[in-house]
Amino acid sequence: MERQLAAIEAILLVANHPVPIEDLGRASGLNLAQVRDLLTKLEEEYAGTSGGRAHGFILREVGGGFRLYTNPEYADVVSEFVVADASARLSTAALETLAIIAYRQPVSRGQITTIRGVNVDSVVRTLLARGLISESGEVSVSGATMYGTTQYFLESMGINSLDELVPLAPYLPEVSELDEVVKDIQ
């Protein structure tokens, strides 16, 4: 049973979504009752209720399956780390582009290029790869892809909604002004 317990733990560690108990049973070769017992054992072990210390992560049943999450007790530490880590690794160009997208979304690459004055293709690809922005539709006339921020962006910045961003209206041109400039360029 120890091997199956470790196998379930390994699966939960790499899962990027809740893993249904049936999938854990198939992977470990155990029936559902056995898997449920092992999951209870892991929950107690992580919480420190089985005699050991509490861990920095917990096991939760959510969304039709099980997944490891950071322990809410350490949310302030984790939040500070994630925000500091995300901003430390983004270049100035990426931060500028991300700010434009956050304040003017949905916005096209052409509109971002107009504001920044430089090509932003690689920066947009980086932001997409990091999950900070996503495609949010197309302009019906030109077919240009529009971009907006993601839930991960909000989490990384430690805010609940875009309404919490500091107002910058006096510093950025209106979207209608950008559309005119983009038409002139194309």
C-alpha positions in Angstrom: 0.0 0.0 0.0 2.9 2.4 0.6 3.9 2.2 -3.0 0.3 3.0 -4.1 0.2 5.9 -1.6 3.4 7.3 -3.0 2.1 6.8 -6.6 -1.1 8.7 -5.8 0.9 11.5 -4.2 3.1 11.7 -7.3 0.1 12.0 -9.6 -1.4 14.7 -7.5 1.9 16.6 -7.4 2.1 16.9 -11.2 -1.6 17.3 -11.9 -2.7 20.7 -13.2 -6.4 20.0 -12.6 -8.4 18.1 -10.0 -7.9 14.3 -10.6 -11.1 12.2 -10.3 -10.9 9.3 -7.8 -11.6 6.9 -10.6 -8.4 8.0 -12.5 -6.4 7.6 -9.3 -7.8 4.1 -8.9 -6.9 3.1 -12.5 -3.4 4.5 -12.2 -2.7 2.9 -8.8 -4.5 -0.4 -9.4 -6.7 0.1 -6.4 -10.5 0.1 -5.9 -12.3 3.3 -5.1 -12.6 2.5 -1.4 -8.9 1.9 -1.1 -8.1 5.1 -3.0 -10.5 7.0 -0.7 -8.7 5.6 2.4 -5.3 6.6 1.0 -6.6 10.1 0.2 -7.9 10.5 3.7 -4.5 9.4 5.1 -2.7 12.0 2.9 -5.1 14.7 4.0 -4.5 13.9 7.6 -0.7 13.7 7.1 -0.6 17.0 5.3 -2.7 18.7 7.9 -0.5 17.3 10.7 -3.5 15.6 12.4 -1.9 12.2 12.1 1.0 13.0 14.5 3.4 14.8 12.2 3.8 18.5 11.4 1.5 20.4 9.2 2.7 20.9 5.6 2.7 24.0 3.4 0.2 22.3 1.1 -3.1 20.6 1.6 -5.2 18.0 -0.4 -8.6 19.2 -1.4 -11.6 17.6 -3.2 -12.8 20.1 -5.7 -14.2 20.2 -9.2 -14.9 16.4 -9.3 -11.5 15.3 -8.2 -8.5 15.8 -5.9 -5.7 18.3 -6.1 -2.9 19.7 -4.0 -3.1 23.4 -3.0 -1.0 25.7 -1.0 -2.0 25.8 2.7 -4.2 28.9 3.1 -2.3 29.6 6.3 0.6 30.7 4.2 -1.3 32.7 1.6 0.4 36.0 2.5 3.9 34.5 2.0 3.0 32.7 -1.2 1.3 35.8 -2.6 4.2 38.0 -1.9 6.6 35.5 -3.5 4.5 35.0 -6.6 4.1 38.8 -7.2 7.8 39.5 -6.6 8.9 36.6 -8.7 6.6 37.5 -11.7 7.6 41.1 -11.8 11.3 40.4 -11.3 11.4 38.1 -14.3 9.5 40.3 -16.8 11.5 42.7 -18.9 10.6 46.4 -19.0 9.2 45.8 -22.5 7.0 43.0 -21.2 5.8 45.1 -18.2 5.0 48.0 -20.5 3.1 45.8 -22.9 1.3 44.1 -20.1 0.2 47.5 -18.7 -1.1 48.6 -22.1 -3.1 45.4 -22.4 -4.4 45.6 -18.8 -5.6 49.2 -19.2 -6.9 49.0 -22.8 -8.2 45.5 -23.3 -9.3 44.2 -25.6 -6.4 45.6 -27.7 -4.7 44.4 -30.8 -0.9 44.0 -31.5 -1.2 47.0 -33.9 -2.7 49.2 -31.2 0.0 48.1 -28.7 2.7 48.8 -31.3 1.2 52.2 -31.9 1.4 53.1 -28.2 4.9 51.6 -27.6 6.4 52.7 -30.9 8.1 49.3 -31.4 7.2 45.9 -32.6 5.7 43.8 -29.8 5.3 40.4 -31.4 7.9 38.6 -29.3 6.7 40.3 -26.1 3.1 39.3 -26.7 4.2 35.7 -27.3 6.1 35.8 -24.0 3.1 37.1 -22.1 0.8 34.5 -23.8 3.3 31.7 -22.9 3.3 32.9 -19.3 -0.4 32.9 -19.1 -0.7 36.6 -18.2 -2.7 37.4 -21.4 -5.0 35.5 -23.7 -6.6 36.0 -27.1 -10.0 37.6 -26.5 -11.5 37.8 -30.0 -10.9 39.4 -33.3 -11.7 42.7 -35.0 -14.4 41.9 -37.5 -13.1 44.2 -40.2 -9.4 43.4 -40.2 -9.3 40.0 -38.5 -6.7 41.3 -36.0 -6.5 39.3 -32.8 -7.4 41.1 -29.7 -5.8 40.5 -26.3 -6.8 40.8 -22.7 -5.5 39.8 -19.3 -6.2 36.5 -17.6 -7.3 35.4 -14.2 -3.7 34.4 -13.6 -2.7 38.0 -14.2 -5.1 39.2 -11.5 -3.8 36.6 -9.1 -0.2 37.4 -9.9 -0.8 41.1 -9.3 -2.7 40.4 -6.1 -5.9 42.1 -7.2 -9.4 40.8 -7.6 -10.5 42.8 -10.7 -9.2 45.3 -13.2 -11.1 48.0 -11.3 -8.4 47.9 -8.7 -5.8 49.2 -11.2 -4.6 52.8 -10.7 -6.3 55.1 -13.1 -4.1 56.1 -16.0 -6.6 57.7 -18.4 -4.7 61.0 -18.9 -1.6 59.1 -20.1 -3.0 56.8 -22.7 -4.7 57.7 -26.0 -8.3 56.6 -26.5 -8.8 53.3 -28.4 -10.6 55.2 -31.3 -7.5 57.3 -31.8 -5.4 54.1 -31.9 -7.7 52.6 -34.6 -7.1 55.6 -36.8 -3.3 55.4 -36.5 -3.3 51.6 -37.1 -5.4 52.0 -40.3 -2.9 54.6 -41.6 0.0 52.2 -40.9 -1.7 49.2 -42.7 
